[in-house]
Amino acid sequence: MSSYSRIISDVTDKKAFEELSVTDMMTTLLNLRSFDDVIEKEIRIARRRDVFLTLSMMDIIFFKTIQ
């Protein structure tokens, strides 16, 4: 394996691990870690632009029945 192929493979593996670290394995939706990153970014943007930020959350109690 050439060093170029090894680099591509390493980058691909790293990207796959990053994807797994921010998504829920069962639903493939973004997880809490990802939510924290996104909300921090959005708060910074709202502060910089001096605008309000609205957040709406929904808790699915009976997730198994929906799935």
Phi and psi restraints in degrees (range 20) as a CNS / XPLOR table:
assign (resid 1 and name C) (resid 2 and name N)
       (resid 2 and name CA) (resid 2 and name C) 1.0 -74.1 20.0 2
assign (resid 2 and name N) (resid 2 and name CA)
       (resid 2 and name C) (resid 3 and name N) 1.0 162.7 20.0 2
assign (resid 2 and name C) (resid 3 and name N)
       (resid 3 and name CA) (resid 3 and name C) 1.0 -65.1 20.0 2
assign (resid 3 and name N) (resid 3 and name CA)
       (resid 3 and name C) (resid 4 and name N) 1.0 -32.3 20.0 2
assign (resid 3 and name C) (resid 4 and name N)
       (resid 4 and name CA) (resid 4 and name C) 1.0 -64.5 20.0 2
assign (resid 4 and name N) (resid 4 and name CA)
       (resid 4 and name C) (resid 5 and name N) 1.0 -44.3 20.0 2
assign (resid 4 and name C) (resid 5 and name N)
       (resid 5 and name CA) (resid 5 and name C) 1.0 -64.4 20.0 2
assign (resid 5 and name N) (resid 5 and name CA)
       (resid 5 and name C) (resid 6 and name N) 1.0 -37.2 20.0 2
assign (resid 5 and name C) (resid 6 and name N)
       (resid 6 and name CA) (resid 6 and name C) 1.0 -65.3 20.0 2
assign (resid 6 and name N) (resid 6 and name CA)
       (resid 6 and name C) (resid 7 and name N) 1.0 -40.0 20.0 2
assign (resid 6 and name C) (resid 7 and name N)
       (resid 7 and name CA) (resid 7 and name C) 1.0 -63.4 20.0 2
assign (resid 7 and name N) (resid 7 and name CA)
       (resid 7 and name C) (resid 8 and name N) 1.0 -46.3 20.0 2
assign (resid 7 and name C) (resid 8 and name N)
       (resid 8 and name CA) (resid 8 and name C) 1.0 -59.5 20.0 2
assign (resid 8 and name N) (resid 8 and name CA)
       (resid 8 and name C) (resid 9 and name N) 1.0 -43.7 20.0 2
assign (resid 8 and name C) (resid 9 and name N)
       (resid 9 and name CA) (resid 9 and name C) 1.0 -63.2 20.0 2
assign (resid 9 and name N) (resid 9 and name CA)
       (resid 9 and name C) (resid 10 and name N) 1.0 -42.7 20.0 2
assign (resid 9 and name C) (resid 10 and name N)
       (resid 10 and name CA) (resid 10 and name C) 1.0 -62.7 20.0 2
assign (resid 10 and name N) (resid 10 and name CA)
       (resid 10 and name C) (resid 11 and name N) 1.0 -42.9 20.0 2
assign (resid 10 and name C) (resid 11 and name N)
       (resid 11 and name CA) (resid 11 and name C) 1.0 -65.5 20.0 2
assign (resid 11 and name N) (resid 11 and name CA)
       (resid 11 and name C) (resid 12 and name N) 1.0 -41.6 20.0 2
assign (resid 11 and name C) (resid 12 and name N)
       (resid 12 and name CA) (resid 12 and name C) 1.0 -62.8 20.0 2
assign (resid 12 and name N) (resid 12 and name CA)
       (resid 12 and name C) (resid 13 and name N) 1.0 -44.5 20.0 2
assign (resid 12 and name C) (resid 13 and name N)
       (resid 13 and name CA) (resid 13 and name C) 1.0 -62.7 20.0 2
assign (resid 13 and name N) (resid 13 and name CA)
       (resid 13 and name C) (resid 14 and name N) 1.0 -43.0 20.0 2
assign (resid 13 and name C) (resid 14 and name N)
       (resid 14 and name CA) (resid 14 and name C) 1.0 -62.1 20.0 2
assign (resid 14 and name N) (resid 14 and name CA)
       (resid 14 and name C) (resid 15 and name N) 1.0 -43.1 20.0 2
assign (resid 14 and name C) (resid 15 and name N)
       (resid 15 and name CA) (resid 15 and name C) 1.0 -62.6 20.0 2
assign (resid 15 and name N) (resid 15 and name CA)
       (resid 15 and name C) (resid 16 and name N) 1.0 -40.3 20.0 2
assign (resid 15 and name C) (resid 16 and name N)
       (resid 16 and name CA) (resid 16 and name C) 1.0 -64.2 20.0 2
assign (resid 16 and name N) (resid 16 and name CA)
       (resid 16 and name C) (resid 17 and name N) 1.0 -42.1 20.0 2
assign (resid 16 and name C) (resid 17 and name N)
       (resid 17 and name CA) (resid 17 and name C) 1.0 -66.4 20.0 2
assign (resid 17 and name N) (resid 17 and name CA)
       (resid 17 and name C) (resid 18 and name N) 1.0 -38.9 20.0 2
assign (resid 17 and name C) (resid 18 and name N)
       (resid 18 and name CA) (resid 18 and name C) 1.0 -62.2 20.0 2
assign (resid 18 and name N) (resid 18 and name CA)
       (resid 18 and name C) (resid 19 and name N) 1.0 -42.4 20.0 2
assign (resid 18 and name C) (resid 19 and name N)
       (resid 19 and name CA) (resid 19 and name C) 1.0 -60.5 20.0 2
assign (resid 19 and name N) (resid 19 and name CA)
       (resid 19 and name C) (resid 20 and name N) 1.0 -43.6 20.0 2
assign (resid 19 and name C) (resid 20 and name N)
       (resid 20 and name CA) (resid 20 and name C) 1.0 -65.5 20.0 2
assign (resid 20 and name N) (resid 20 and name CA)
       (resid 20 and name C) (resid 21 and name N) 1.0 -31.5 20.0 2
assign (resid 20 and name C) (resid 21 and name N)
       (resid 21 and name CA) (resid 21 and name C) 1.0 -76.7 20.0 2
assign (resid 21 and name N) (resid 21 and name CA)
       (resid 21 and name C) (resid 22 and name N) 1.0 -15.8 20.0 2
assign (resid 21 and name C) (resid 22 and name N)
       (resid 22 and name CA) (resid 22 and name C) 1.0 -116.7 20.0 2
assign (resid 22 and name N) (resid 22 and name CA)
       (resid 22 and name C) (resid 23 and name N) 1.0 4.1 20.0 2
assign (resid 22 and name C) (resid 23 and name N)
       (resid 23 and name CA) (resid 23 and name C) 1.0 -124.7 20.0 2
assign (resid 23 and name N) (resid 23 and name CA)
       (resid 23 and name C) (resid 24 and name N) 1.0 151.1 20.0 2
assign (resid 23 and name C) (resid 24 and name N)
       (resid 24 and name CA) (resid 24 and name C) 1.0 -79.6 20.0 2
assign (resid 24 and name N) (resid 24 and name CA)
       (resid 24 and name C) (resid 25 and name N) 1.0 130.1 20.0 2
assign (resid 24 and name C) (resid 25 and name N)
       (resid 25 and name CA) (resid 25 and name C) 1.0 -66.4 20.0 2
assign (resid 25 and name N) (resid 25 and name CA)
       (resid 25 and name C) (resid 26 and name N) 1.0 -33.6 20.0 2
assign (resid 25 and name C) (resid 26 and name N)
       (resid 26 and name CA) (resid 26 and name C) 1.0 -77.4 20.0 2
assign (resid 26 and name N) (resid 26 and name CA)
       (resid 26 and name C) (resid 27 and name N) 1.0 -42.9 20.0 2
assign (resid 26 and name C) (resid 27 and name N)
       (resid 27 and name CA) (resid 27 and name C) 1.0 -101.1 20.0 2
assign (resid 27 and name N) (resid 27 and name CA)
       (resid 27 and name C) (resid 28 and name N) 1.0 -16.3 20.0 2
assign (resid 27 and name C) (resid 28 and name N)
       (resid 28 and name CA) (resid 28 and name C) 1.0 60.9 20.0 2
assign (resid 28 and name N) (resid 28 and name CA)
       (resid 28 and name C) (resid 29 and name N) 1.0 18.1 20.0 2
assign (resid 28 and name C) (resid 29 and name N)
       (resid 29 and name CA) (resid 29 and name C) 1.0 -86.1 20.0 2
assign (resid 29 and name N) (resid 29 and name CA)
       (resid 29 and name C) (resid 30 and name N) 1.0 161.7 20.0 2
assign (resid 29 and name C) (resid 30 and name N)
       (resid 30 and name CA) (resid 30 and name C) 1.0 -65.1 20.0 2
assign (resid 30 and name N) (resid 30 and name CA)
       (resid 30 and name C) (resid 31 and name N) 1.0 143.6 20.0 2
assign (resid 30 and name C) (resid 31 and name N)
       (resid 31 and name CA) (resid 31 and name C) 1.0 -97.2 20.0 2
assign (resid 31 and name N) (resid 31 and name CA)
       (resid 31 and name C) (resid 32 and name N) 1.0 -173.4 20.0 2
assign (resid 31 and name C) (resid 32 and name N)
       (resid 32 and name CA) (resid 32 and name C) 1.0 -62.2 20.0 2
assign (resid 32 and name N) (resid 32 and name CA)
       (resid 32 and name C) (resid 33 and name N) 1.0 -38.8 20.0 2
assign (resid 32 and name C) (resid 33 and name N)
       (resid 33 and name CA) (resid 33 and name C) 1.0 -59.0 20.0 2
assign (resid 33 and name N) (resid 33 and name CA)
       (resid 33 and name C) (resid 34 and name N) 1.0 -45.2 20.0 2
assign (resid 33 and name C) (resid 34 and name N)
       (resid 34 and name CA) (resid 34 and name C) 1.0 -65.6 20.0 2
assign (resid 34 and name N) (resid 34 and name CA)
       (resid 34 and name C) (resid 35 and name N) 1.0 -42.0 20.0 2
assign (resid 34 and name C) (resid 35 and name N)
       (resid 35 and name CA) (resid 35 and name C) 1.0 -57.7 20.0 2
assign (resid 35 and name N) (resid 35 and name CA)
       (resid 35 and name C) (resid 36 and name N) 1.0 -45.9 20.0 2
assign (resid 35 and name C) (resid 36 and name N)
       (resid 36 and name CA) (resid 36 and name C) 1.0 -58.6 20.0 2
assign (resid 36 and name N) (resid 36 and name CA)
       (resid 36 and name C) (resid 37 and name N) 1.0 -43.1 20.0 2
assign (resid 36 and name C) (resid 37 and name N)
       (resid 37 and name CA) (resid 37 and name C) 1.0 -63.4 20.0 2
assign (resid 37 and name N) (resid 37 and name CA)
       (resid 37 and name C) (resid 38 and name N) 1.0 -45.6 20.0 2
assign (resid 37 and name C) (resid 38 and name N)
       (resid 38 and name CA) (resid 38 and name C) 1.0 -67.1 20.0 2
assign (resid 38 and name N) (resid 38 and name CA)
       (resid 38 and name C) (resid 39 and name N) 1.0 -43.7 20.0 2
assign (resid 38 and name C) (resid 39 and name N)
       (resid 39 and name CA) (resid 39 and name C) 1.0 -66.9 20.0 2
assign (resid 39 and name N) (resid 39 and name CA)
       (resid 39 and name C) (resid 40 and name N) 1.0 -37.6 20.0 2
assign (resid 39 and name C) (resid 40 and name N)
       (resid 40 and name CA) (resid 40 and name C) 1.0 -61.5 20.0 2
assign (resid 40 and name N) (resid 40 and name CA)
       (resid 40 and name C) (resid 41 and name N) 1.0 -42.7 20.0 2
assign (resid 40 and name C) (resid 41 and name N)
       (resid 41 and name CA) (resid 41 and name C) 1.0 -63.4 20.0 2
assign (resid 41 and name N) (resid 41 and name CA)
       (resid 41 and name C) (resid 42 and name N) 1.0 -44.6 20.0 2
assign (resid 41 and name C) (resid 42 and name N)
       (resid 42 and name CA) (resid 42 and name C) 1.0 -66.4 20.0 2
assign (resid 42 and name N) (resid 42 and name CA)
       (resid 42 and name C) (resid 43 and name N) 1.0 -36.3 20.0 2
assign (resid 42 and name C) (resid 43 and name N)
       (resid 43 and name CA) (resid 43 and name C) 1.0 -64.3 20.0 2
assign (resid 43 and name N) (resid 43 and name CA)
       (resid 43 and name C) (resid 44 and name N) 1.0 -43.9 20.0 2
assign (resid 43 and name C) (resid 44 and name N)
       (resid 44 and name CA) (resid 44 and name C) 1.0 -60.6 20.0 2
assign (resid 44 and name N) (resid 44 and name CA)
       (resid 44 and name C) (resid 45 and name N) 1.0 -42.4 20.0 2
assign (resid 44 and name C) (resid 45 and name N)
       (resid 45 and name CA) (resid 45 and name C) 1.0 -63.9 20.0 2
assign (resid 45 and name N) (resid 45 and name CA)
       (resid 45 and name C) (resid 46 and name N) 1.0 -44.9 20.0 2
assign (resid 45 and name C) (resid 46 and name N)
       (resid 46 and name CA) (resid 46 and name C) 1.0 -62.4 20.0 2
assign (resid 46 and name N) (resid 46 and name CA)
       (resid 46 and name C) (resid 47 and name N) 1.0 -41.8 20.0 2
assign (resid 46 and name C) (resid 47 and name N)
       (resid 47 and name CA) (resid 47 and name C) 1.0 -64.8 20.0 2
assign (resid 47 and name N) (resid 47 and name CA)
       (resid 47 and name C) (resid 48 and name N) 1.0 -43.3 20.0 2
assign (resid 47 and name C) (resid 48 and name N)
       (resid 48 and name CA) (resid 48 and name C) 1.0 -62.8 20.0 2
assign (resid 48 and name N) (resid 48 and name CA)
       (resid 48 and name C) (resid 49 and name N) 1.0 -38.2 20.0 2
assign (resid 48 and name C) (resid 49 and name N)
       (resid 49 and name CA) (resid 49 and name C) 1.0 -88.5 20.0 2
assign (resid 49 and name N) (resid 49 and name CA)
       (resid 49 and name C) (resid 50 and name N) 1.0 -4.8 20.0 2
assign (resid 49 and name C) (resid 50 and name N)
       (resid 50 and name CA) (resid 50 and name C) 1.0 56.0 20.0 2
assign (resid 50 and name N) (resid 50 and name CA)
       (resid 50 and name C) (resid 51 and name N) 1.0 51.3 20.0 2
assign (resid 50 and name C) (resid 51 and name N)
       (resid 51 and name CA) (resid 51 and name C) 1.0 -126.1 20.0 2
assign (resid 51 and name N) (resid 51 and name CA)
       (resid 51 and name C) (resid 52 and name N) 1.0 162.4 20.0 2
assign (resid 51 and name C) (resid 52 and name N)
       (resid 52 and name CA) (resid 52 and name C) 1.0 -77.0 20.0 2
assign (resid 52 and name N) (resid 52 and name CA)
       (resid 52 and name C) (resid 53 and name N) 1.0 152.0 20.0 2
assign (resid 52 and name C) (resid 53 and name N)
       (resid 53 and name CA) (resid 53 and name C) 1.0 -121.8 20.0 2
assign (resid 53 and name N) (resid 53 and name CA)
       (resid 53 and name C) (resid 54 and name N) 1.0 125.5 20.0 2
assign (resid 53 and name C) (resid 54 and name N)
       (resid 54 and name CA) (resid 54 and name C) 1.0 -108.6 20.0 2
assign (resid 54 and name N) (resid 54 and name CA)
       (resid 54 and name C) (resid 55 and name N) 1.0 135.5 20.0 2
assign (resid 54 and name C) (resid 55 and name N)
       (resid 55 and name CA) (resid 55 and name C) 1.0 -126.7 20.0 2
assign (resid 55 and name N) (resid 55 and name CA)
       (resid 55 and name C) (resid 56 and name N) 1.0 129.0 20.0 2
assign (resid 55 and name C) (resid 56 and name N)
       (resid 56 and name CA) (resid 56 and name C) 1.0 -122.6 20.0 2
assign (resid 56 and name N) (resid 56 and name CA)
       (resid 56 and name C) (resid 57 and name N) 1.0 128.5 20.0 2
assign (resid 56 and name C) (resid 57 and name N)
       (resid 57 and name CA) (resid 57 and name C) 1.0 -125.6 20.0 2
assign (resid 57 and name N) (resid 57 and name CA)
       (resid 57 and name C) (resid 58 and name N) 1.0 149.8 20.0 2
assign (resid 57 and name C) (resid 58 and name N)
       (resid 58 and name CA) (resid 58 and name C) 1.0 -130.5 20.0 2
assign (resid 58 and name N) (resid 58 and name CA)
       (resid 58 and name C) (resid 59 and name N) 1.0 131.8 20.0 2
assign (resid 58 and name C) (resid 59 and name N)
       (resid 59 and name CA) (resid 59 and name C) 1.0 -104.0 20.0 2
assign (resid 59 and name N) (resid 59 and name CA)
       (resid 59 and name C) (resid 60 and name N) 1.0 120.7 20.0 2
assign (resid 59 and name C) (resid 60 and name N)
       (resid 60 and name CA) (resid 60 and name C) 1.0 -94.9 20.0 2
assign (resid 60 and name N) (resid 60 and name CA)
       (resid 60 and name C) (resid 61 and name N) 1.0 104.4 20.0 2
assign (resid 60 and name C) (resid 61 and name N)
       (resid 61 and name CA) (resid 61 and name C) 1.0 -74.0 20.0 2
assign (resid 61 and name N) (resid 61 and name CA)
       (resid 61 and name C) (resid 62 and name N) 1.0 -43.8 20.0 2
assign (resid 61 and name C) (resid 62 and name N)
       (resid 62 and name CA) (resid 62 and name C) 1.0 -102.4 20.0 2
assign (resid 62 and name N) (resid 62 and name CA)
       (resid 62 and name C) (resid 63 and name N) 1.0 56.0 20.0 2
assign (resid 62 and name C) (resid 63 and name N)
       (resid 63 and name CA) (resid 63 and name C) 1.0 -59.5 20.0 2
assign (resid 63 and name N) (resid 63 and name CA)
       (resid 63 and name C) (resid 64 and name N) 1.0 -40.4 20.0 2
assign (resid 63 and name C) (resid 64 and name N)
       (resid 64 and name CA) (resid 64 and name C) 1.0 -59.9 20.0 2
assign (resid 64 and name N) (resid 64 and name CA)
       (resid 64 and name C) (resid 65 and name N) 1.0 -37.8 20.0 2
assign (resid 64 and name C) (resid 65 and name N)
       (resid 65 and name CA) (resid 65 and name C) 1.0 -72.6 20.0 2
assign (resid 65 and name N) (resid 65 and name CA)
       (resid 65 and name C) (resid 66 and name N) 1.0 -27.4 20.0 2
assign (resid 65 and name C) (resid 66 and name N)
       (resid 66 and name CA) (resid 66 and name C) 1.0 -75.9 20.0 2
assign (resid 66 and name N) (resid 66 and name CA)
       (resid 66 and name C) (resid 67 and name N) 1.0 -37.4 20.0 2
